[in-house]
């Protein structure tokens, strides 16, 4: 069975591309949303009441988006860890899954 798993290079590479791409996209989204959250937090401290009001109105939605993105990142990381574990167990060469 081990030989069969390592013989499917194209399958391993495709899975790795999908998993690695999802993890990279999730991490990028988290970075972007955290930057937005930081901007909204700074705007909430502005001296202009209109800017403060808009920032306070945006804050709950941004917070929810960050939490959702962090959950997606955690799921993508779990998928990556499963891929890594499966590849090690199957004796798959590292370059196939990187």
C-alpha positions as CSV (number, residue, x, y, z in Angstrom):
1,X,0.0,0.0,0.0
2,X,2.9,2.3,0.8
3,X,4.3,2.0,-2.7
4,X,0.9,2.8,-4.2
5,X,0.7,6.0,-2.2
6,X,4.1,7.2,-3.3
7,X,3.5,6.3,-6.9
8,X,0.8,8.9,-7.3
9,X,3.1,12.0,-7.6
10,X,0.6,14.0,-9.6
11,X,-2.1,13.3,-7.0
12,X,0.2,14.4,-4.1
13,X,1.3,17.5,-5.9
14,X,-2.3,18.4,-6.8
15,X,-3.4,18.0,-3.1
16,X,-0.4,20.0,-1.9
17,X,-1.1,22.8,-4.4
18,X,-4.7,22.9,-3.2
19,X,-3.9,22.8,0.5
20,X,-0.9,25.2,0.3
21,X,-2.9,27.6,-1.8
22,X,-5.8,27.6,0.6
23,X,-3.4,28.2,3.6
24,X,-1.6,31.1,1.8
25,X,-5.0,32.7,0.9
26,X,-6.3,32.3,4.4
27,X,-3.2,33.8,5.9
28,X,-3.3,36.8,3.5
29,X,-7.0,37.4,4.3
30,X,-6.2,37.4,8.0
31,X,-3.4,39.9,7.5
32,X,-5.6,42.2,5.4
33,X,-8.5,42.1,7.8
34,X,-6.2,42.7,10.9
35,X,-4.9,45.7,9.1
36,X,-8.4,46.9,8.5
37,X,-9.3,46.3,12.2
38,X,-6.2,48.3,13.2
39,X,-7.3,51.2,10.9
40,X,-10.8,51.2,12.3
41,X,-9.4,51.2,15.9
42,X,-7.2,54.2,15.0
43,X,-10.2,56.0,13.4
44,X,-12.2,55.4,16.5
45,X,-9.7,57.5,18.4
46,X,-9.9,60.4,15.9
47,X,-11.0,63.9,16.9
48,X,-13.6,64.2,14.2
49,X,-16.9,62.9,15.6
50,X,-18.1,61.7,12.1
51,X,-14.9,59.6,11.7
52,X,-15.4,58.1,15.2
53,X,-19.0,57.3,14.5
54,X,-18.2,55.6,11.2
55,X,-15.4,53.6,12.9
56,X,-17.6,52.5,15.8
57,X,-20.3,51.4,13.3
58,X,-17.8,49.4,11.3
59,X,-16.1,47.8,14.3
60,X,-18.5,44.9,15.0
61,X,-18.5,43.8,11.3
62,X,-14.8,44.0,11.0
63,X,-14.4,42.0,14.3
64,X,-16.7,39.3,12.9
65,X,-14.8,39.2,9.6
66,X,-11.4,38.8,11.4
67,X,-12.8,36.0,13.6
68,X,-14.2,34.2,10.5
69,X,-10.9,34.6,8.6
70,X,-9.0,33.3,11.6
71,X,-11.3,30.2,11.7
72,X,-10.6,29.6,8.0
73,X,-6.9,30.0,8.6
74,X,-7.1,27.4,11.5
75,X,-9.0,25.0,9.2
76,X,-6.5,25.5,6.4
77,X,-3.6,24.9,8.8
78,X,-5.2,21.7,10.0
79,X,-5.6,20.5,6.4
80,X,-1.9,21.3,5.8
81,X,-0.9,19.4,9.0
82,X,-2.9,16.4,7.8
83,X,-1.3,16.6,4.4
84,X,2.2,16.7,6.0
85,X,1.4,13.8,8.3
86,X,-0.1,11.7,5.5
87,X,2.9,12.4,3.3
88,X,5.3,11.4,6.0
89,X,3.5,8.2,6.7
90,X,3.4,7.3,3.0
91,X,7.0,8.2,2.5
92,X,6.2,10.8,0.0
93,X,9.3,13.0,-1.0
94,X,9.1,16.5,0.5
95,X,9.2,18.4,-2.8
96,X,6.0,16.8,-3.8
97,X,4.1,18.5,-1.0
98,X,5.9,21.8,-0.6
